[in-house]
Amino acid sequence: MSALARLLLSPPACRDPRALRRAVAGRTILVTGASSGIGAATARHLGQAGATVLLLARREAALDTVAGQIRAAGGQAHVYPANLADPAEVQAVAARLRADHPQLHAVISNAGRSVRRRAQDGEAKQDLSRLLAVNFSGPAALLLALLPALAAGGVVVNVSSVSARHVGAPRWSAYQGSKAGFDLWLHAAGTEWPHVRVASVYLPLVRTPMSAPTRAYRALPALSAEDAAQAVTWPLVRPVVRAAPWWLRGVELAGLLAPHALGRALGALERLESRLAAHP
């Protein structure tokens, strides 16, 4: 990534392998959504730094591939296939995790799903209920079930999005609503967990399989999954509760001071994209 792209895109990140090793070596860390993209890259970084990495996602074969990469590099990894949208599977995998690893030092809550569709169009496809299950209620239930295993001084890192912090954007209602809801829930619940530190990493656009279907994003600057993983590990190295690109505070302030103007601007971009799509 160029220096300009890093300045414009990246939140604070741990780019020093030695610092990460000092922070996580010998610790047991769960990474959800670890089968591809940001989760897989984060798991590999942690494994290389000496952590015992617990990999959770739906696709067992993909998890086995990531675990094999970690082991081939000399690390330790264990696979836990589960669908966070299924409450029964959440409780079952949490019980397995507690039995196999009575003490966890960190949870990287990365599992998520993105859908870009107008709210009315998404009703028949149950966009809102599906995204709430994967992005909010499933991760929340997993954390509550694992809370007794989190060691004193443990860390929960929420891999979030800058879109969870700005005004609503067209075609992103289910995604923004579910991501913002979980983020607020986690930090509110975290005030009840004095032995655990909660942190959120608000990422800009990341080039992953999840973002690939959105054609409009293909020409925009984006972080790689490896870049994003370095940002995700930052709260494990430093005692922060938030990591975000420097410009996000300005966007949040604009949303407070001029929400209608910002909303109109996002709406204008949406209309422009629609016209360009209609006349390629």
C-alpha positions as a Markdown table, in Angstrom:
| # | Residue | x | y | z |
|---|---|---|---|---|
| 1 | Met | 0.0 | 0.0 | 0.0 |
| 2 | Ser | 1.4 | 3.4 | -0.9 |
| 3 | Ala | 2.1 | 6.0 | 1.7 |
| 4 | Leu | -0.8 | 8.2 | 0.3 |
| 5 | Ala | -3.3 | 5.3 | 0.5 |
| 6 | Arg | -2.1 | 4.5 | 4.0 |
| 7 | Leu | -2.6 | 8.1 | 5.1 |
| 8 | Leu | -6.1 | 8.3 | 3.5 |
| 9 | Leu | -7.4 | 4.8 | 4.3 |
| 10 | Ser | -5.8 | 3.1 | 7.2 |
| 11 | Pro | -6.7 | 3.3 | 10.9 |
| 12 | Pro | -3.8 | 2.8 | 13.4 |
| 13 | Ala | -2.2 | -0.6 | 12.8 |
| 14 | Cys | 0.4 | -2.9 | 14.2 |
| 15 | Arg | 3.0 | -3.3 | 11.5 |
| 16 | Asp | 5.8 | -4.5 | 13.9 |
| 17 | Pro | 5.8 | -8.3 | 14.1 |
| 18 | Arg | 7.9 | -8.1 | 17.3 |
| 19 | Ala | 5.4 | -5.9 | 19.1 |
| 20 | Leu | 2.5 | -8.3 | 18.1 |
| 21 | Arg | 4.5 | -11.3 | 19.4 |
| 22 | Arg | 5.2 | -9.6 | 22.7 |
| 23 | Ala | 1.4 | -9.0 | 23.0 |
| 24 | Val | 0.0 | -12.3 | 22.0 |
| 25 | Ala | 2.6 | -15.1 | 22.2 |
| 26 | Gly | 1.3 | -18.0 | 24.3 |
| 27 | Arg | -2.2 | -16.6 | 24.4 |
| 28 | Thr | -5.4 | -18.2 | 23.2 |
| 29 | Ile | -7.4 | -16.1 | 20.8 |
| 30 | Leu | -10.7 | -16.8 | 19.0 |
| 31 | Val | -11.2 | -15.3 | 15.5 |
| 32 | Thr | -14.7 | -15.5 | 14.0 |
| 33 | Gly | -15.3 | -15.3 | 10.3 |
| 34 | Ala | -11.8 | -16.8 | 10.0 |
| 35 | Ser | -12.3 | -18.8 | 6.7 |
| 36 | Ser | -11.4 | -16.0 | 4.4 |
| 37 | Gly | -10.7 | -12.2 | 4.0 |
| 38 | Ile | -9.9 | -10.2 | 7.0 |
| 39 | Gly | -10.5 | -13.0 | 9.5 |
| 40 | Ala | -8.2 | -15.4 | 7.7 |
| 41 | Ala | -5.5 | -12.8 | 7.4 |
| 42 | Thr | -5.8 | -11.8 | 11.1 |
| 43 | Ala | -5.6 | -15.5 | 12.1 |
| 44 | Arg | -2.4 | -16.0 | 10.1 |
| 45 | His | -0.9 | -12.9 | 11.7 |
| 46 | Leu | -1.7 | -14.1 | 15.2 |
| 47 | Gly | -0.5 | -17.6 | 14.5 |
| 48 | Gln | 2.9 | -16.3 | 13.2 |
| 49 | Ala | 3.2 | -14.2 | 16.4 |
| 50 | Gly | 2.9 | -17.2 | 18.6 |
| 51 | Ala | -0.8 | -17.2 | 19.6 |
| 52 | Thr | -2.9 | -20.3 | 19.7 |
| 53 | Val | -5.6 | -19.4 | 17.2 |
| 54 | Leu | -9.2 | -20.7 | 17.4 |
| 55 | Leu | -10.8 | -20.4 | 14.0 |
| 56 | Leu | -14.6 | -20.2 | 13.7 |
| 57 | Ala | -16.7 | -19.9 | 10.6 |
| 58 | Arg | -19.3 | -21.8 | 8.6 |
| 59 | Arg | -17.1 | -23.4 | 6.0 |
| 60 | Glu | -15.1 | -26.2 | 7.6 |
| 61 | Ala | -12.9 | -26.9 | 4.5 |
| 62 | Ala | -11.9 | -23.3 | 4.3 |
| 63 | Leu | -11.1 | -23.2 | 8.0 |
| 64 | Asp | -8.9 | -26.3 | 7.6 |
| 65 | Thr | -7.0 | -24.5 | 4.8 |
| 66 | Val | -6.3 | -21.5 | 7.0 |
| 67 | Ala | -5.4 | -23.8 | 9.9 |
| 68 | Gly | -3.0 | -25.7 | 7.7 |
| 69 | Gln | -1.3 | -22.4 | 6.7 |
| 70 | Ile | -0.8 | -21.4 | 10.3 |
| 71 | Arg | 0.6 | -24.8 | 11.3 |
| 72 | Ala | 2.9 | -24.9 | 8.2 |
| 73 | Ala | 4.4 | -21.6 | 9.5 |
| 74 | Gly | 5.0 | -23.2 | 12.9 |
| 75 | Gly | 1.9 | -21.9 | 14.6 |
| 76 | Gln | -1.0 | -23.5 | 16.5 |
| 77 | Ala | -4.6 | -23.5 | 15.2 |
| 78 | His | -7.8 | -25.3 | 16.0 |
| 79 | Val | -11.0 | -25.4 | 13.8 |
| 80 | Tyr | -14.5 | -24.8 | 15.1 |
| 81 | Pro | -17.1 | -24.8 | 12.3 |
| 82 | Ala | -20.4 | -23.1 | 13.2 |
| 83 | Asn | -23.1 | -20.8 | 11.8 |
| 84 | Leu | -23.5 | -17.8 | 14.0 |
| 85 | Ala | -27.0 | -17.2 | 12.5 |
| 86 | Asp | -28.2 | -20.5 | 14.2 |
| 87 | Pro | -28.7 | -20.0 | 17.9 |
| 88 | Ala | -28.4 | -23.7 | 18.6 |
| 89 | Glu | -25.0 | -23.9 | 16.8 |
| 90 | Val | -23.8 | -20.8 | 18.7 |
| 91 | Gln | -24.5 | -22.5 | 22.1 |
| 92 | Ala | -23.0 | -25.8 | 21.0 |
| 93 | Val | -19.8 | -24.3 | 19.7 |
| 94 | Ala | -19.5 | -22.1 | 22.7 |
| 95 | Ala | -19.7 | -25.2 | 24.9 |
| 96 | Arg | -17.0 | -26.9 | 22.9 |
| 97 | Leu | -14.8 | -23.9 | 23.1 |
| 98 | Arg | -15.1 | -23.6 | 26.9 |
| 99 | Ala | -14.5 | -27.3 | 27.3 |
| 100 | Asp | -11.4 | -27.3 | 25.0 |
| 101 | His | -10.0 | -23.9 | 26.1 |
| 102 | Pro | -11.2 | -22.9 | 29.6 |
| 103 | Gln | -9.3 | -19.6 | 29.4 |
| 104 | Leu | -9.5 | -17.2 | 26.4 |
| 105 | His | -7.3 | -14.1 | 26.2 |
| 106 | Ala | -9.1 | -12.4 | 23.3 |
| 107 | Val | -12.0 | -12.7 | 20.9 |
| 108 | Ile | -11.8 | -11.1 | 17.5 |
| 109 | Ser | -15.4 | -10.7 | 16.5 |
| 110 | Asn | -15.0 | -10.5 | 12.8 |
| 111 | Ala | -17.8 | -12.6 | 11.3 |
| 112 | Gly | -20.2 | -10.6 | 9.3 |
| 113 | Arg | -22.3 | -10.3 | 6.2 |
| 114 | Ser | -22.9 | -7.4 | 3.8 |
| 115 | Val | -25.9 | -6.9 | 1.5 |
| 116 | Arg | -26.3 | -3.8 | -0.7 |
| 117 | Arg | -29.9 | -3.5 | -1.6 |
| 118 | Arg | -32.8 | -1.1 | -1.1 |
| 119 | Ala | -34.7 | -1.8 | 2.1 |
| 120 | Gln | -38.0 | -2.5 | 0.3 |
| 121 | Asp | -36.3 | -4.8 | -2.3 |
| 122 | Gly | -34.7 | -6.7 | 0.5 |
| 123 | Glu | -37.9 | -7.5 | 2.4 |
| 124 | Ala | -38.7 | -10.6 | 0.4 |
| 125 | Lys | -35.1 | -11.8 | 0.8 |
| 126 | Gln | -35.2 | -11.2 | 4.6 |
| 127 | Asp | -32.1 | -9.0 | 4.4 |
| 128 | Leu | -32.7 | -7.4 | 7.8 |
| 129 | Ser | -33.4 | -10.6 | 9.7 |
| 130 | Arg | -30.4 | -12.4 | 8.1 |
| 131 | Leu | -28.0 | -9.5 | 8.7 |
| 132 | Leu | -29.1 | -9.0 | 12.2 |
| 133 | Ala | -28.5 | -12.7 | 13.0 |
| 134 | Val | -25.0 | -12.7 | 11.5 |
| 135 | Asn | -23.8 | -9.2 | 12.4 |
| 136 | Phe | -25.6 | -8.7 | 15.7 |
| 137 | Ser | -27.5 | -11.4 | 17.6 |
| 138 | Gly | -25.2 | -14.3 | 16.8 |
| 139 | Pro | -21.9 | -12.6 | 17.8 |
| 140 | Ala | -23.6 | -11.1 | 20.9 |
| 141 | Ala | -24.9 | -14.6 | 22.0 |
| 142 | Leu | -21.4 | -16.1 | 21.4 |
| 143 | Leu | -19.7 | -13.5 | 23.5 |
| 144 | Leu | -22.2 | -13.9 | 26.3 |
| 145 | Ala | -21.7 | -17.6 | 26.3 |
| 146 | Leu | -17.9 | -17.2 | 26.3 |
| 147 | Leu | -17.7 | -14.5 | 28.9 |
| 148 | Pro | -16.9 | -16.9 | 31.8 |
| 149 | Ala | -13.9 | -18.1 | 29.8 |
| 150 | Leu | -12.4 | -14.7 | 29.1 |
| 151 | Ala | -9.5 | -14.1 | 31.4 |
| 152 | Ala | -9.0 | -11.0 | 33.5 |
| 153 | Gly | -7.5 | -8.5 | 31.2 |
| 154 | Gly | -9.0 | -10.1 | 28.1 |
| 155 | Val | -9.9 | -8.2 | 25.0 |
| 156 | Val | -12.9 | -8.3 | 22.7 |
| 157 | Val | -12.2 | -6.6 | 19.3 |
| 158 | Asn | -15.1 | -5.8 | 17.2 |
| 159 | Val | -14.2 | -5.6 | 13.5 |
| 160 | Ser | -16.6 | -2.9 | 12.4 |
| 161 | Ser | -16.9 | -0.5 | 9.5 |
| 162 | Val | -16.7 | 3.3 | 9.1 |
| 163 | Ser | -20.3 | 3.1 | 7.8 |
| 164 | Ala | -21.4 | 2.1 | 11.3 |
| 165 | Arg | -20.5 | 5.6 | 12.4 |
| 166 | His | -21.9 | 7.9 | 9.7 |
| 167 | Val | -25.4 | 8.8 | 8.6 |
| 168 | Gly | -27.6 | 6.3 | 6.8 |
| 169 | Ala | -26.7 | 5.6 | 3.2 |
| 170 | Pro | -29.0 | 4.3 | 0.4 |
| 171 | Arg | -29.0 | 0.6 | -0.1 |
| 172 | Trp | -27.1 | 0.0 | 3.1 |
| 173 | Ser | -29.9 | 0.1 | 5.7 |
| 174 | Ala | -29.7 | -3.6 | 6.8 |
| 175 | Tyr | -25.9 | -3.6 | 6.9 |
| 176 | Gln | -25.4 | -0.3 | 8.6 |
| 177 | Gly | -28.2 | -1.0 | 11.1 |
| 178 | Ser | -26.9 | -4.4 | 12.1 |
| 179 | Lys | -23.2 | -3.2 | 12.4 |
| 180 | Ala | -24.1 | 0.0 | 14.3 |
| 181 | Gly | -26.4 | -1.9 | 16.6 |
| 182 | Phe | -23.8 | -4.5 | 17.5 |
| 183 | Asp | -21.2 | -1.9 | 18.1 |
| 184 | Leu | -23.3 | 0.1 | 20.5 |
| 185 | Trp | -24.5 | -3.1 | 22.2 |
| 186 | Leu | -20.9 | -4.3 | 22.7 |
| 187 | His | -19.7 | -1.1 | 24.2 |
| 188 | Ala | -22.7 | -0.8 | 26.5 |
| 189 | Ala | -22.3 | -4.5 | 27.6 |
| 190 | Gly | -18.6 | -3.9 | 28.0 |
| 191 | Thr | -19.3 | -1.4 | 30.8 |
| 192 | Glu | -20.7 | -4.4 | 32.8 |
| 193 | Trp | -17.6 | -6.5 | 32.2 |
| 194 | Pro | -14.9 | -4.9 | 34.4 |
| 195 | His | -12.3 | -7.6 | 33.7 |
| 196 | Val | -12.6 | -7.3 | 29.9 |
| 197 | Arg | -11.6 | -4.4 | 27.6 |
| 198 | Val | -13.8 | -3.8 | 24.5 |
| 199 | Ala | -12.4 | -2.2 | 21.4 |
| 200 | Ser | -13.8 | -1.4 | 17.9 |
| 201 | Val | -11.8 | -1.2 | 14.7 |
| 202 | Tyr | -13.7 | 0.9 | 12.2 |
| 203 | Leu | -12.3 | -0.1 | 8.8 |
| 204 | Pro | -12.7 | 1.7 | 5.5 |
| 205 | Leu | -13.3 | -0.2 | 2.3 |
| 206 | Val | -11.3 | -3.5 | 2.2 |
| 207 | Arg | -10.8 | -5.7 | -0.8 |
| 208 | Thr | -12.4 | -9.0 | 0.2 |
| 209 | Pro | -14.8 | -11.5 | -1.3 |
| 210 | Met | -17.6 | -9.8 | 0.7 |
| 211 | Ser | -17.0 | -6.4 | -1.0 |
| 212 | Ala | -16.3 | -7.9 | -4.5 |
| 213 | Pro | -19.9 | -8.0 | -5.7 |
| 214 | Thr | -20.3 | -4.2 | -5.4 |
| 215 | Arg | -19.2 | -3.0 | -8.8 |
| 216 | Ala | -19.0 | 0.6 | -7.8 |
| 217 | Tyr | -16.3 | -0.2 | -5.3 |
| 218 | Arg | -13.9 | -1.9 | -7.7 |
| 219 | Ala | -12.4 | 1.4 | -8.9 |
| 220 | Leu | -12.1 | 2.9 | -5.4 |
| 221 | Pro | -9.0 | 2.7 | -3.2 |
| 222 | Ala | -9.2 | 0.0 | -0.6 |
| 223 | Leu | -7.1 | -1.8 | 2.0 |
| 224 | Ser | -6.0 | -5.4 | 1.4 |
| 225 | Ala | -7.1 | -8.0 | 3.8 |
| 226 | Glu | -3.5 | -8.1 | 5.1 |
| 227 | Asp | -3.6 | -4.3 | 5.7 |
| 228 | Ala | -6.9 | -4.6 | 7.6 |
| 229 | Ala | -5.5 | -7.5 | 9.7 |
| 230 | Gln | -2.7 | -5.2 | 10.9 |
| 231 | Ala | -5.4 | -2.7 | 12.0 |
| 232 | Val | -7.5 | -5.4 | 13.7 |
| 233 | Thr | -4.5 | -6.5 | 15.9 |
| 234 | Trp | -3.8 | -2.9 | 17.1 |
| 235 | Pro | -6.1 | -3.1 | 20.2 |
| 236 | Leu | -4.2 | -6.3 | 21.2 |
| 237 | Val | -0.9 | -4.3 | 21.3 |
| 238 | Arg | -2.2 | -1.0 | 22.7 |
| 239 | Pro | -4.9 | -0.4 | 25.3 |
| 240 | Val | -7.3 | 1.5 | 23.0 |
| 241 | Val | -11.1 | 1.2 | 22.8 |
| 242 | Arg | -11.3 | 2.6 | 19.3 |
| 243 | Ala | -9.2 | 2.5 | 16.1 |
| 244 | Ala | -10.3 | 4.4 | 13.1 |
| 245 | Pro | -9.0 | 6.4 | 10.1 |
| 246 | Trp | -8.2 | 9.9 | 11.2 |
| 247 | Trp | -11.0 | 11.4 | 9.1 |
| 248 | Leu | -13.8 | 9.5 | 10.6 |
| 249 | Arg | -14.2 | 12.0 | 13.5 |
| 250 | Gly | -14.9 | 14.7 | 10.9 |
| 251 | Val | -17.5 | 12.5 | 9.2 |
| 252 | Glu | -19.1 | 11.8 | 12.6 |
| 253 | Leu | -19.2 | 15.6 | 13.4 |
| 254 | Ala | -20.7 | 16.3 | 10.0 |
| 255 | Gly | -23.4 | 13.8 | 10.7 |
| 256 | Leu | -24.2 | 15.6 | 14.0 |
| 257 | Leu | -24.1 | 19.1 | 12.6 |
| 258 | Ala | -25.5 | 18.7 | 9.1 |
| 259 | Pro | -27.1 | 15.2 | 8.8 |
| 260 | His | -29.6 | 16.3 | 6.1 |
| 261 | Ala | -26.8 | 17.8 | 4.0 |
| 262 | Leu | -24.7 | 14.7 | 4.3 |
| 263 | Gly | -27.7 | 12.5 | 3.6 |
| 264 | Arg | -28.5 | 14.5 | 0.5 |
| 265 | Ala | -24.9 | 14.1 | -0.7 |
| 266 | Leu | -25.0 | 10.3 | -0.3 |
| 267 | Gly | -28.3 | 10.3 | -2.1 |
| 268 | Ala | -26.8 | 12.3 | -5.0 |
| 269 | Leu | -23.9 | 9.8 | -5.2 |
| 270 | Glu | -26.5 | 6.9 | -5.3 |
| 271 | Arg | -28.4 | 8.6 | -8.2 |
| 272 | Leu | -25.2 | 9.2 | -10.1 |
| 273 | Glu | -24.1 | 5.6 | -9.7 |
| 274 | Ser | -27.6 | 4.4 | -10.9 |
| 275 | Arg | -27.3 | 6.6 | -14.0 |
| 276 | Leu | -23.8 | 5.4 | -14.8 |
| 277 | Ala | -25.0 | 1.8 | -14.4 |
| 278 | Ala | -27.9 | 2.4 | -16.8 |
| 279 | His | -25.6 | 3.9 | -19.4 |
| 280 | Pro | -22.2 | 2.0 | -19.2 |
